[in-house]
Amino acid sequence: MSAARADQWLSLAISDIAVFGSGDLISVARLSARSGSHPVPVYGGNGIAGYTSLAMVDQPTVILGRVGQKCGVVYRNDGPAWITDNALYARRFKRPLDVRFLAFALEAARLNDVKNKNDLPLITQSILNDVKIAWPDSLEEQRQIAGAVRDIDNLIASLELMINKKCEIKQGLMQQLLTGRTRLPGFTDPWRRVEVRELLEFRNGLNKESSFFGSGTPIVNFMDVMNGPVISAGDVTGRVTLTREEIKRFSARKGDLFFTRTSETVDEVGTAAALVEHVSDAVFSGFVLRGRPRVRDLDAQFLAYLFQVDAIRRQVESTASYTTRALTNGRALGRVVVDIPILKEQRAIFRVLTEVDAEIEALHARVTKSKAVKRGMTQELLTGRKRLPVEGETEA
């Protein structure tokens, strides 16, 4: 019959479980993309840095980022590998163990929290050796726990793969539907070519000292637009204290389009999002441009998606200026040429794309929930608070 395990877990320092050490230098010239001649992964402080032809280790091992922001991040390699001096790896195990379980136990130990506090984050061997983790000596129990955690990891990976595929489908739909190459059933009217300045009136956003931010009026900012292509009332999290005149001058309302005005990279400039739900007395910041529709036969949400199409992006990026940061303005965006269908077809295309977006959001929600389940499960299983049943044992 099945029963809870009676044997107790130990509290062990990592130095009681394995001997960790730094890897060895490897020249950049020896790294390449993965191929038949270069099948061996090379692990650095940030994970796999490339592939090489020779292996330093040929057995499953656990690897830790040693230096940088990802120091303490855990990687597991199941075959031949090279580890650089920016990483630590288990050179020798001091007791029988399941490598997968050790990797999960080290993840649960949150090693990044014990790094040194210097300008360059670092996990040293001495820091690592003193960290204690909960440890079952039963190999069978280790394997069962590792299998349970692996199963939920596999679920998360499969969901993320589905998200990637859905995003690829969406991109394909956008390139077809938003260019008129593929028409939805029932639509045959020709599309018209216009400059964006015929459709939108642009205005620069509000600049305000940081001391005014934190409370008051909701404000549409750079990240609200980057997280588009639509913005709902609940998405606008920033607030700023303003006068009534400032609220009126820099108002944001349903149907307005907001474009990123400046960014570190040119590909992030000129992305658009539509404010599709009313936000009472909302304004917009100096990091974005407001485009307010000039015409009635325009669905702003359709135009927001249109600014994600490759041909439109190339126009936007070609007109942006760049010094220390990429920059665009209403005059440059106004010269962008677009093809648009009649209003009814705009709305039909928008509905198709939002349906795909809803499917992607549902998958993201499942990933978030699965990760929360994994956190709760690992906190129980990897500390011994919850024990898995074992066949054949009898209850005391």
C-alpha positions, -999 to 999 in steps of 0.1 A, spaced: 0 0 0 10 37 -3 22 56 27 40 88 36 78 84 39 90 79 74 127 88 69 136 124 78 153 150 56 187 164 64 198 200 64 231 200 44 256 226 33 261 224 -5 298 215 3 285 183 19 267 173 -13 291 183 -42 324 199 -49 319 230 -72 346 248 -91 350 273 -119 353 263 -155 381 271 -179 387 299 -204 377 293 -241 385 317 -269 356 333 -288 371 320 -320 363 285 -309 325 293 -305 300 288 -333 264 280 -339 253 244 -331 263 219 -358 275 184 -364 311 195 -360 303 218 -330 277 199 -309 290 207 -274 273 236 -255 295 262 -239 281 276 -206 290 310 -193 276 333 -167 244 338 -187 238 303 -199 248 288 -233 271 312 -251 277 291 -282 289 256 -292 323 240 -296 339 207 -308 356 196 -275 340 188 -241 353 196 -207 328 172 -190 309 143 -205 286 134 -176 253 151 -164 261 181 -142 247 212 -126 261 246 -137 257 280 -119 262 315 -133 291 328 -113 293 364 -123 269 391 -135 232 397 -130 224 360 -136 249 348 -110 233 320 -91 210 310 -120 209 272 -123 215 252 -155 215 215 -160 233 197 -187 227 161 -194 257 153 -217 291 167 -228 296 204 -221 322 231 -217 320 255 -188 338 288 -188 354 306 -159 323 328 -156 304 297 -143 307 272 -115 299 235 -120 297 204 -99 330 187 -104 323 158 -81 294 145 -61 300 135 -25 269 113 -21 245 94 -44 221 118 -60 198 126 -89 213 155 -108 178 168 -118 168 169 -81 201 188 -72 193 213 -99 158 219 -86 170 221 -50 196 248 -60 169 267 -78 147 267 -47 177 280 -26 176 313 -45 213 316 -48 212 350 -64 200 364 -30 234 354 -14 257 370 -40 282 395 -28 272 432 -28 300 446 -50 294 465 -82 299 432 -101 275 406 -87 294 374 -79 289 340 -64 321 326 -50 328 290 -40 331 300 -3 296 317 -5 281 286 -23 297 261 1 280 276 32 245 276 17 223 250 33 195 231 16 169 205 26 180 171 14 165 136 13 191 108 11 166 85 -6 175 84 -43 140 72 -51 124 101 -34 148 125 -52 137 110 -85 100 112 -77 103 148 -67 124 157 -98 99 139 -120 70 159 -105 88 192 -110 99 182 -145 63 174 -155 51 209 -147 82 224 -164 73 204 -195 37 218 -193 50 254 -190 74 247 -220 46 233 -241 24 263 -233 52 287 -242 57 269 -275 20 273 -282 23 310 -275 52 313 -300 32 294 -326 1 316 -321 23 348 -323 37 335 -356 2 329 -369 -8 364 -358 22 379 -376 12 360 -408 -24 372 -405 -13 408 -400 10 407 -430 -18 393 -452 -50 411 -438 -34 445 -431 -19 448 -466 -49 437 -485 -31 406 -500 -58 385 -484 -94 398 -481 -120 387 -457 -152 372 -472 -177 398 -485 -152 426 -490 -143 438 -525 -141 476 -522 -107 490 -533 -83 503 -506 -72 539 -506 -37 552 -502 -32 581 -478 -6 598 -457 -11 594 -420 -14 632 -415 -47 630 -434 -60 606 -408 -45 619 -375 -37 652 -358 -5 648 -337 4 664 -304 34 661 -282 29 649 -246 33 664 -212 67 669 -195 66 672 -157 91 670 -129 94 636 -112 81 651 -79 46 654 -94 44 617 -102 28 591 -80 -8 602 -75 -35 622 -93 -44 618 -129 -38 586 -149 -10 591 -175 -4 570 -207 34 564 -208 60 547 -229 55 511 -216 17 514 -219 22 519 -256 49 492 -259 25 467 -243 -1 475 -270 -15 473 -296 -44 482 -274 -46 499 -240 -75 493 -215 -83 514 -185 -67 490 -161 -34 490 -181 -27 527 -173 -8 525 -139 11 558 -138 -4 589 -122 6 626 -120 -6 657 -102 -18 683 -127 -38 715 -131 -72 715 -147 -57 733 -177 -30 707 -181 -55 679 -180 -75 696 -208 -45 703 -230 -30 668 -228 -61 648 -226 -63 612 -237 -96 597 -247 -112 567 -264 -101 565 -301 -68 583 -296 -36 566 -309 -4 569 -289 30 565 -305 63 560 -288 83 591 -295 118 582 -282 137 551 -273 172 536 -270 166 515 -302 150 527 -335 128 496 -338 109 507 -307 101 542 -320 67 549 -336 49 518 -322 12 526 -317 -15 516 -293 -52 526 -292 -68 537 -259 -99 515 -263 -116 521 -230 -125 554 -215 -101 566 -187 -115 595 -168 -93 626 -172 -63 607 -185 -33 625 -200 -2 614 -220 35 618 -212 63 635 -232 76 601 -241 47 595 -265 28 613 -292 -10 615 -294 -26 609 -327 -63 620 -327 -84 609 -356 -93 637 -381 -119 616 -400 -149 595 -391 -142 566 -414 -112 554 -394 -110 527 -367 -80 537 -346 -76 501 -334 -71 490 -370 -45 517 -375 -27 506 -343 -23 471 -358 -13 486 -391 17 502 -375 31 467 -367 32 457 -404 68 453 -418 64 478 -446 50 505 -423 77 498 -397 104 503 -424 89 537 -432 88 547 -396 124 536 -389 137 553 -421 124 587 -410 135 585 -373 165 605 -362 192 590 -339 219 607 -317 222 591 -283 186 579 -286 162 572 -315 136 599 -319 105 606 -341 78 633 -342 44 640 -355 57 655 -388 77 624 -396 49 600 -387 24 621 -406 44 614 -438 40 576 -435 19 562 -464 -7 536 -456 -34 517 -475 -67 514 -457 -100 498 -466 -135 510 -458 -145 513 -422 -165 481 -421 -136 461 -434 -112 478 -409 -134 467 -380 -137 431 -394 -99 428 -396 -96 442 -361 -120 416 -348 -100 387 -363 -67 399 -349 -82 406 -314 -96 370 -313 -60 358 -319 -48 382 -292 -74 368 -268 -61 333 -274 -25 344 -268 -36 362 -236 -54 330 -224 -22 310 -229 -2 336 -210 -27 333 -182 -22 295 -181 16 300 -180 13 324 -151 -10 300 -132 13 270 -139 44 289 -127 25 298 -95 16 262 -90 52 252 -96 64 278 -70 39 264 -44 48 228 -53 85 233 -51 82 251 -17 65 221 -4 83 192 -21 118 207 -20 117 214 17 103 181 28 71 197 42 51 176 17 62 140 11 53 119 -19 39 84 -12 60 54 -19 47 20 -30 54 -8 -7 59 11 26 33 7 54 20 34 76 34 35 111 
